[in-house]
Amino acid sequence: MAIRTWLAGMAVDVGVVDTLRRHWARRLGDPAAYILFGHGVSRARGKGLCVEALAEMLEYLGRVFEVRSLQECVEALARQTRLRRPLLALTFDDGYADNLYHLLPVLQAHGTPATIFVTAGLIDSKQRLWPSEVRRCLAQTQAAELRVSFLPEPVAISGTDDRAALAAKVVSLMKRAPIRQAEAVAELRQALDVAEEPAGEEERLLTQEELQELARDPLITIGGHTMLHPVLSSLPHKEACQEIEQGRQRLTEITGQRPMLFAYPNGQPGDYTAEIVQFLRDTGWQAAVTTQAGVATAASDVMQLPRLPIGQGPAARLAWALAKATRAQANILR
Ligand SMILES: [Zn+2]
């Protein structure tokens, strides 16, 4: 039986998995910081990360890791502080309204800090993030094909049963197009003849008041995530810098605190440039996180810290994912 199957079926007794992870982690050196990322948090099971699964994972993480704020983890890595247990920080991207109503109460119950990276230009807008809008339009359209100026050739829709897979394909094509994706969505909506529709309660982003309430909680740090979530490398450098700066300004105006932590939209290596990393350094950001998988160590570039998805639970699956990521990194170091 594959170890994975065995572990997946196992209850939350994750002692064995943690022993394996600690074994592999010895190669990474001390200190190491596991930075986890999620997005929205739902109340009920079945749709992404739910409060019940999150609570179980936080209980496990609190037993095994030194769970700190991202800022504290960054400082500990810089000072090479040695700790009895590995560091771990939680982060949530995009600024979903459910972070206030569903995530915060669970964090408070466990005394767990988290950083929330907010897409500042969408606050109060009732607009979806552009990839969600692409998914909605492709799910609803009656059009036979998608023909837009920013894609080299029309994309066939009729005869495609799996609209979600089609949307994923269009989103990935748009990520690589030299466009402002959030603006291109209007052309796509028109081409597909789908009416505008405000985001529903489950998918909407924070309002100003909700963001202020979140930011007031001592467990929460608000970080920058641009204005409209563009793939930064698809923009001229100056516009990419404006996206970062304007997002920071807007968050500062709303919360009264200047964000010092940044998350690259999409966050894969090709999604930002070396010049953008330098711009963040020059404008005084303390650290920036990617979505490249890995465990942060004292050797990591603080402006390109790797992260790992928190997943959807149960805790045993997360424990195994963290062990696997540790092993993968240890093998690279070998
Ligand atoms: Zn994002």
Boltz pocket constraint, residues with backbone or C-beta under 6 A from the ligand:
constraints:
  - pocket:
      binder: B
      contacts: [[A, 93], [A, 94], [A, 225], [A, 229], [A, 264], [A, 265], [A, 266]]
      max_distance: 6.0
